[in-house]
């Protein structure tokens, strides 16, 4: 290829690069004559390259006469100082309008190192301000936001994490990057990943989503409720939207949500106690009233329940007088009272512990133990959590009330123990009345260690 051919190719390449830029760009030689003018400059001001190239400065066409000299002096001064110079000018469009532009200009050295001209990149001020606002917003979200912000890539791994989110996960910002969500959450990861995949495929949901998650932290697992919003991120540079990931914003509302749940739970349990009292009042047999109360207590609270009372006829051993079905969860039923075989609880059984301390005892299957744990305590297979409390009436201990839960439910907590004591107080009244009528053995006359 000849030298002239290589020069033409270089000029064509330069023209293509200039026209493909998103910013408006023009260049001046050492005398201030326009040498380059790209399509973005034409779009902003309306002057074509043919009309702009070859003119000296902006006087008489792209700037008012009163402003032209000042504009030219400030632009050409970039030849004599290092680095870029930033200015704002009011320029004229081809149709006579005025546009406020922000320019960045820098000198262009020649082959001999002397100033050979100036290049100037410019954009409309409002567009530049919009860009700066976007950058400022991104930086504020990543540093100072009072809610968690996580940018998740298309592989559902954190790519950017702000300070608030890092605190919520209990580790440093860089430690979270690139890790699967399953390593960060022990529960709730399926719901979160499902939400992220939906956003990638369908777009953002119309309203925030509340997610309950269990966060793995160095201090242990923490149960949290996060109100989350999602935004699909797409590249603005592609002809068709290309997903870059998901913007996930969340706030911790655990305390407020837990307070609402506790209030609703307390209201429900109070209603159950009230309804159970009215239903039990219609029972002629106090023992039947015991079964009725257990049916109301089991709803939403436990899977099984047992009532064991002290029977002096059986040597002050515990005799079961009411129980829910042993094969599956269901309503409580009565078992024969007089002459019943005592319950075969071993030493140190939680029921005996509750009777000794005259208070509730909570227990759960230890990690690593299987079905043998429940069987050794005379509980139905699959039992994972138990709550034993005492039946007391008129200063006497009449027996014990036991509630059981399966492994798919949470362990009993203090609020559950308080509710169980309320139920036990009412059941104890029924047991005492049944004893007077001879329905549940001689509990009223019980003596010994449980009196």
C-alpha positions as CSV (number, residue, x, y, z in Angstrom):
1,X,0.0,0.0,0.0
2,X,1.3,3.4,-0.9
3,X,2.0,6.1,1.7
4,X,-1.0,8.1,0.3
5,X,-3.2,5.0,0.7
6,X,-2.1,4.5,4.3
7,X,-2.8,8.1,5.0
8,X,-6.3,7.9,3.6
9,X,-7.0,4.7,5.7
10,X,-5.7,6.5,8.9
11,X,-8.0,9.5,8.2
12,X,-11.0,7.2,7.6
13,X,-10.3,5.3,10.8
14,X,-10.0,8.6,12.7
15,X,-13.2,9.9,11.2
16,X,-15.0,6.7,12.2
17,X,-13.7,6.8,15.7
18,X,-14.7,10.5,16.2
19,X,-18.2,9.9,14.7
20,X,-18.8,6.9,17.0
21,X,-18.1,8.8,20.2
22,X,-20.9,9.6,22.6
23,X,-19.4,12.9,23.4
24,X,-19.2,15.9,21.1
25,X,-15.7,16.6,20.0
26,X,-14.0,19.3,18.0
27,X,-10.3,20.2,17.5
28,X,-8.4,23.4,16.6
29,X,-5.0,23.9,15.2
30,X,-2.4,26.3,16.7
31,X,-4.2,29.2,15.0
32,X,-7.6,28.3,16.3
33,X,-9.0,26.9,13.1
34,X,-11.4,24.0,13.4
35,X,-9.9,20.8,12.1
36,X,-12.3,18.1,13.4
37,X,-16.0,18.1,14.1
38,X,-17.9,14.9,14.9
39,X,-21.5,13.8,14.6
40,X,-22.4,14.4,18.3
41,X,-21.2,18.0,18.0
42,X,-23.5,18.3,14.9
43,X,-26.4,16.8,16.9
44,X,-26.0,19.3,19.8
45,X,-25.3,22.5,17.8
46,X,-26.8,21.6,14.4
47,X,-23.7,22.6,12.4
48,X,-22.4,19.9,10.1
49,X,-18.7,19.0,9.8
50,X,-18.6,20.6,6.4
51,X,-19.9,23.9,7.8
52,X,-17.6,23.8,10.9
53,X,-14.2,22.6,9.7
54,X,-12.0,25.4,8.4
55,X,-13.6,28.2,10.5
56,X,-11.5,30.2,12.9
57,X,-12.9,29.9,16.4
58,X,-16.6,30.2,17.1
59,X,-17.0,33.9,16.1
60,X,-19.8,34.6,13.7
61,X,-21.5,31.2,13.8
62,X,-21.3,29.1,17.1
63,X,-20.9,31.9,19.6
64,X,-22.3,35.4,20.1
65,X,-19.9,38.2,19.1
66,X,-19.7,39.4,22.7
67,X,-18.7,35.9,23.9
68,X,-16.6,34.6,21.0
69,X,-13.3,36.1,21.9
70,X,-13.5,35.0,25.5
71,X,-14.5,31.5,24.5
72,X,-11.6,31.3,22.0
73,X,-9.0,32.6,24.5
74,X,-10.1,30.1,27.2
75,X,-10.1,27.2,24.8
76,X,-6.7,27.9,23.2
77,X,-5.1,28.6,26.6
78,X,-5.2,24.8,27.1
79,X,-2.1,24.6,24.9
80,X,0.0,26.3,27.5
81,X,-1.0,24.4,30.7
82,X,-0.7,20.7,31.5
83,X,-3.8,18.5,32.0
84,X,-7.4,19.2,31.1
85,X,-9.2,22.4,31.5
86,X,-13.0,22.5,32.3
87,X,-15.2,25.4,31.3
88,X,-18.8,26.2,30.7
89,X,-19.9,28.2,27.7
90,X,-23.1,29.3,26.1
91,X,-22.9,28.4,22.4
92,X,-25.2,29.1,19.5
93,X,-27.1,26.4,17.5
94,X,-27.6,26.6,13.8
95,X,-31.2,27.7,14.3
96,X,-30.2,30.5,16.6
97,X,-30.9,28.9,20.0
98,X,-28.4,28.9,22.9
99,X,-27.0,25.8,24.5
100,X,-25.0,25.8,27.8
101,X,-22.2,23.3,27.4
102,X,-19.5,22.0,29.6
103,X,-16.1,21.5,27.9
104,X,-13.0,19.6,28.7
105,X,-10.0,20.9,26.6
106,X,-6.4,19.9,26.4
107,X,-3.4,20.8,24.3
108,X,-2.2,18.7,21.4
109,X,1.7,18.6,21.1
110,X,3.3,18.4,17.7
111,X,6.1,16.1,16.6
112,X,8.6,18.6,17.8
113,X,6.9,18.8,21.2
114,X,5.6,22.3,20.7
115,X,1.8,23.1,20.9
116,X,0.1,22.1,17.8
117,X,-3.5,22.8,18.7
118,X,-6.3,21.9,21.1
119,X,-9.0,19.2,21.3
120,X,-12.2,20.0,23.0
121,X,-14.9,17.5,24.2
122,X,-18.2,19.0,25.2
123,X,-21.7,18.0,26.2
124,X,-24.9,19.8,27.2
125,X,-24.7,20.9,30.9
126,X,-28.0,19.2,31.8
127,X,-26.8,15.9,30.4
128,X,-23.5,16.2,32.2
129,X,-25.4,17.0,35.5
130,X,-27.6,14.0,35.0
131,X,-24.5,11.8,34.6
132,X,-22.9,13.3,37.6
133,X,-26.1,12.8,39.6
134,X,-26.2,9.2,38.6
135,X,-22.6,8.7,39.6
136,X,-23.2,10.5,42.9
137,X,-26.3,8.4,43.6
138,X,-24.4,5.2,43.0
139,X,-21.6,6.3,45.3
140,X,-24.1,7.3,48.0
141,X,-26.0,4.0,47.8
142,X,-22.8,2.1,48.1
143,X,-21.4,4.1,51.1
144,X,-24.0,6.1,53.0
145,X,-27.4,4.5,52.4
146,X,-29.4,3.5,55.5
147,X,-30.6,0.3,53.7
148,X,-28.8,-2.6,52.2
149,X,-27.8,-2.5,48.5
150,X,-26.4,-5.6,46.8
151,X,-25.7,-5.8,43.0
152,X,-26.1,-9.5,42.1
153,X,-24.7,-10.8,38.8
154,X,-26.5,-13.1,36.5
155,X,-24.9,-16.1,38.4
156,X,-26.8,-14.9,41.5
157,X,-23.6,-14.0,43.3
158,X,-22.9,-10.6,45.0
159,X,-20.8,-8.3,42.7
160,X,-21.1,-5.1,44.7
161,X,-22.2,-4.7,48.3
162,X,-22.7,-1.5,50.3
163,X,-21.7,-0.9,53.9
164,X,-25.1,-1.4,55.4
165,X,-25.6,-4.8,53.6
166,X,-22.2,-5.9,54.8
167,X,-23.2,-5.2,58.4
168,X,-26.5,-7.1,57.8
169,X,-24.5,-10.2,56.7
170,X,-22.1,-9.8,59.5
171,X,-18.9,-9.7,57.4
172,X,-16.8,-7.4,55.3
173,X,-17.8,-6.0,51.9
174,X,-15.1,-7.8,50.0
175,X,-15.7,-11.1,51.8
176,X,-19.2,-11.2,50.3
177,X,-18.2,-10.8,46.7
178,X,-18.6,-13.8,44.4
179,X,-19.9,-16.1,47.1
180,X,-23.0,-18.2,46.5
181,X,-26.0,-17.1,48.4
182,X,-26.3,-20.5,50.0
183,X,-23.1,-19.9,51.8
184,X,-24.5,-16.7,53.3
185,X,-28.0,-17.9,54.2
186,X,-29.0,-21.1,55.9
187,X,-32.8,-20.6,55.3
188,X,-34.7,-18.5,52.8
189,X,-32.1,-18.8,50.1
190,X,-34.5,-20.6,47.8
191,X,-37.1,-17.8,48.0
192,X,-34.4,-15.1,47.5
193,X,-32.9,-16.9,44.4
194,X,-36.4,-17.4,43.0
195,X,-37.1,-13.7,43.3
196,X,-33.7,-12.8,41.6
197,X,-34.3,-15.3,38.8
198,X,-37.8,-13.9,38.3
199,X,-36.4,-10.3,38.0
200,X,-33.8,-11.4,35.5
201,X,-36.5,-13.1,33.4
202,X,-39.6,-10.9,33.9
203,X,-38.5,-7.6,35.4
204,X,-39.0,-6.0,38.8
205,X,-42.0,-7.0,40.9
206,X,-44.6,-4.3,41.4
207,X,-44.2,-4.0,45.2
208,X,-41.6,-4.8,47.8
209,X,-41.3,-8.4,49.0
210,X,-40.8,-9.5,52.6
211,X,-38.3,-12.4,53.0
212,X,-37.5,-14.3,56.2
213,X,-34.0,-15.5,56.1
214,X,-31.5,-17.1,58.5
215,X,-28.1,-15.4,58.1
216,X,-24.9,-17.2,58.8
217,X,-22.6,-14.9,60.8
218,X,-19.4,-15.5,62.7
219,X,-21.5,-15.1,65.9
220,X,-24.1,-17.7,64.8
221,X,-27.3,-17.9,62.7
222,X,-29.6,-14.9,63.0
223,X,-33.2,-15.0,61.9
224,X,-34.1,-11.8,60.1
225,X,-37.0,-10.3,58.0
226,X,-35.9,-8.1,55.1
227,X,-38.3,-6.0,53.1
228,X,-36.7,-6.2,49.6
229,X,-37.1,-4.4,46.3
230,X,-35.5,-5.6,43.1
231,X,-34.4,-3.9,39.9
232,X,-33.2,-5.5,36.7
233,X,-29.9,-4.1,35.5
234,X,-29.4,-3.9,31.7
235,X,-26.5,-2.5,29.7
236,X,-27.3,0.9,28.1
237,X,-24.7,0.3,25.4
238,X,-26.3,-2.7,23.7
239,X,-28.8,-2.5,20.9
240,X,-31.0,-4.9,22.8
241,X,-31.3,-5.0,26.6
242,X,-28.6,-7.3,28.0
243,X,-29.1,-8.3,31.6
244,X,-26.1,-7.4,33.8
245,X,-27.7,-8.6,37.0
246,X,-30.1,-7.5,39.7
247,X,-30.1,-4.5,42.0
248,X,-31.4,-5.7,45.4
249,X,-32.3,-3.2,48.1
250,X,-33.5,-4.3,51.5
251,X,-34.4,-3.0,54.9
252,X,-34.3,-5.0,58.1
253,X,-37.9,-5.0,59.6
254,X,-37.4,-7.9,61.9
255,X,-38.4,-6.1,65.1
256,X,-41.5,-4.6,63.7
257,X,-42.6,-7.7,62.0
258,X,-41.9,-9.9,65.0
259,X,-43.9,-7.5,67.2
260,X,-46.9,-7.9,64.8
261,X,-46.5,-11.6,64.8
262,X,-46.3,-11.8,68.5
263,X,-49.4,-9.6,68.9
264,X,-51.4,-11.7,66.4
265,X,-50.2,-14.9,68.1
266,X,-51.2,-13.6,71.6
267,X,-54.6,-12.5,70.2
268,X,-55.2,-16.0,68.6
269,X,-54.2,-17.8,71.8
270,X,-56.4,-15.7,74.0
271,X,-59.3,-16.4,71.7
272,X,-58.5,-20.1,71.8
273,X,-58.5,-20.0,75.6
274,X,-61.8,-18.2,75.6
275,X,-63.4,-20.5,73.1
276,X,-62.1,-23.6,74.9
277,X,-63.6,-22.3,78.2
278,X,-67.0,-21.9,76.6
279,X,-66.9,-25.3,75.0
280,X,-65.7,-27.0,78.2
281,X,-68.5,-25.4,80.2
282,X,-71.0,-27.3,78.0
283,X,-69.4,-30.7,79.0
284,X,-71.1,-32.6,81.8
285,X,-68.0,-34.8,82.3
286,X,-64.9,-32.9,83.6
287,X,-62.7,-35.5,81.9
288,X,-64.4,-34.7,78.6
289,X,-63.8,-31.0,79.2
290,X,-60.1,-31.9,79.5
291,X,-60.0,-33.4,76.0
292,X,-61.9,-30.4,74.6
293,X,-59.4,-27.9,76.1
294,X,-56.5,-29.9,74.5
295,X,-58.1,-29.8,71.1
296,X,-58.3,-26.0,71.2
297,X,-54.8,-25.7,72.6
298,X,-53.2,-27.9,69.9
299,X,-54.4,-25.7,67.1
300,X,-51.4,-23.9,65.6
301,X,-49.4,-24.7,68.8
302,X,-48.3,-28.4,68.8
303,X,-48.8,-31.7,67.2
304,X,-49.5,-33.9,70.2
305,X,-50.6,-33.4,73.8
306,X,-50.7,-35.7,76.9
307,X,-52.3,-35.3,80.3
308,X,-50.8,-37.5,83.0
309,X,-52.2,-37.4,86.6
310,X,-51.0,-38.8,89.9
311,X,-52.9,-42.0,90.8
312,X,-52.4,-43.1,94.4
313,X,-54.1,-46.4,93.5
314,X,-51.2,-47.1,91.2
315,X,-48.6,-46.3,93.9
316,X,-48.5,-42.5,93.2
317,X,-47.4,-43.2,89.7
318,X,-48.5,-41.1,86.7
319,X,-51.5,-42.4,84.7
320,X,-52.4,-41.0,81.3
321,X,-56.0,-39.7,81.2
322,X,-56.0,-37.8,77.9
323,X,-53.9,-37.8,74.7
324,X,-53.9,-36.9,71.1
325,X,-53.7,-39.8,68.6
326,X,-50.2,-41.4,68.7
327,X,-50.0,-42.2,65.0
328,X,-50.6,-38.7,63.6
329,X,-51.6,-35.2,64.8
330,X,-55.3,-34.9,65.6
331,X,-57.9,-34.1,68.3
332,X,-57.3,-35.3,71.8
333,X,-59.1,-38.4,73.1
334,X,-59.8,-39.8,76.6
335,X,-58.1,-42.9,77.8
336,X,-59.5,-45.1,80.7
337,X,-58.8,-43.6,84.1
338,X,-59.4,-46.1,86.9
339,X,-57.2,-49.1,86.6
340,X,-55.1,-47.7,83.8
341,X,-51.5,-48.9,83.5
342,X,-49.0,-46.2,84.8
343,X,-46.9,-44.4,82.2
344,X,-43.4,-45.9,82.0
345,X,-41.3,-42.8,82.2
346,X,-37.6,-43.4,83.0
347,X,-35.6,-41.5,85.6
348,X,-34.8,-37.9,84.7
349,X,-37.7,-37.7,82.3
350,X,-38.7,-34.1,81.4
351,X,-42.1,-34.7,83.0
352,X,-40.4,-35.5,86.3
353,X,-38.2,-32.5,86.0
354,X,-41.2,-30.3,85.6
355,X,-42.9,-31.9,88.6
356,X,-39.8,-31.4,90.7
357,X,-39.3,-27.7,89.9
358,X,-43.1,-27.0,89.6
359,X,-42.6,-25.2,86.4
360,X,-42.3,-25.8,82.6
361,X,-39.5,-27.7,81.1
362,X,-38.5,-27.4,77.4
363,X,-36.4,-29.9,75.5
364,X,-35.4,-30.8,72.0
365,X,-33.7,-33.7,70.3
366,X,-29.9,-33.2,70.4
367,X,-28.1,-33.0,67.1
368,X,-27.1,-36.5,65.9
369,X,-29.8,-38.4,67.7
370,X,-32.5,-40.1,65.8
371,X,-35.9,-41.8,66.5
372,X,-34.5,-43.4,69.6
373,X,-34.6,-40.1,71.5
374,X,-38.4,-39.9,71.3
375,X,-39.0,-43.6,71.9
376,X,-36.9,-43.6,75.0
377,X,-39.2,-40.9,76.5
378,X,-42.4,-42.7,75.5
379,X,-43.2,-40.1,72.9
380,X,-44.5,-40.7,69.3
381,X,-41.9,-41.3,66.5
382,X,-40.8,-38.0,64.9
383,X,-41.0,-35.9,68.0
384,X,-38.3,-33.3,68.0
385,X,-39.4,-30.7,70.6
386,X,-41.3,-31.1,73.9
387,X,-42.8,-28.8,76.5
388,X,-43.8,-30.2,79.9
389,X,-45.7,-28.2,82.5
390,X,-47.4,-29.0,85.8
391,X,-51.1,-29.3,86.7
392,X,-51.7,-27.5,89.9
393,X,-55.0,-26.9,91.8
394,X,-55.6,-25.7,95.3
395,X,-52.0,-25.9,96.2
396,X,-51.6,-29.5,95.0
397,X,-49.7,-31.0,92.1
398,X,-52.1,-33.2,90.2
399,X,-50.0,-34.3,87.3
400,X,-48.4,-32.9,84.1
401,X,-49.4,-31.6,80.7
402,X,-47.0,-32.4,77.8
403,X,-47.0,-30.7,74.3
404,X,-44.9,-32.2,71.4
405,X,-43.8,-30.8,68.1
406,X,-42.2,-32.5,65.0
407,X,-38.9,-31.7,63.4
408,X,-40.4,-29.3,60.8
409,X,-41.4,-26.9,63.5
410,X,-39.5,-24.6,65.8
411,X,-38.5,-25.4,69.3
412,X,-40.8,-24.2,72.1
413,X,-39.9,-20.7,73.4
414,X,-40.7,-18.8,76.6
415,X,-43.9,-17.4,75.1
416,X,-45.0,-21.0,74.3
417,X,-44.2,-22.0,77.9
418,X,-46.4,-19.2,79.3
419,X,-49.3,-20.2,77.0
420,X,-48.8,-23.9,78.1
421,X,-49.1,-22.8,81.8
422,X,-52.3,-21.0,81.0
423,X,-53.7,-24.1,79.4
424,X,-52.5,-26.3,82.3
425,X,-54.2,-24.1,84.9
426,X,-57.5,-24.7,83.2
427,X,-56.9,-28.4,82.6
428,X,-56.0,-28.8,86.3
429,X,-59.4,-27.5,87.2
430,X,-61.0,-30.2,85.1
431,X,-58.7,-32.9,86.5
432,X,-59.6,-31.8,90.0
433,X,-63.3,-31.9,89.3
434,X,-63.0,-35.3,87.6
435,X,-61.1,-36.6,90.6
436,X,-63.9,-35.6,92.9
437,X,-66.4,-37.4,90.7
438,X,-64.0,-40.5,90.5
439,X,-63.2,-40.0,86.8
440,X,-59.4,-39.8,86.9
441,X,-58.3,-41.7,90.0
442,X,-57.6,-40.3,93.4
443,X,-55.6,-37.2,92.3
444,X,-57.4,-35.0,94.8
445,X,-56.1,-37.1,97.7
446,X,-52.6,-37.4,96.2
447,X,-49.8,-37.3,98.6
448,X,-46.0,-37.8,98.3
449,X,-43.4,-35.9,96.3
450,X,-45.9,-34.3,93.9
451,X,-48.2,-32.9,96.5
